[in-house]
Amino acid sequence: MKLDAILAVAIGGNSLGGGKFSLAGSVIGAFTIQALTTTLYAMHVSSDQVPVYKAIVVVIIVALQSPGFARWRKSLLQKKEIKAGKEAA
């Protein structure tokens, strides 16, 4: 149950490191995690394995929200802009 609450907040776009919070985002996250749970049960995934899949989703979200990932994404965009500028010239 605690994992569902953490996952709902993370999926909703709220920062796990603190700071910004969105109630609407958390509600959307709660609906999304419930849909994920229902889908996993519909696919006949055992109830022992469902938390593992949810934990994987939490790890992915935390990685996507990390400052290191943001820097990596920003550097990719800069490289793409430089490449587009060279091709235009």
Secondary structure by P-SEA (a helix, b strand, c coil): caaaaaaaaaaaccccccccccaaaaaaaaaaaaaaaaaaaaacccccaaaaaaaaaaaaaaaaacaaaaaaaaaaaaaaaaaaaaaac
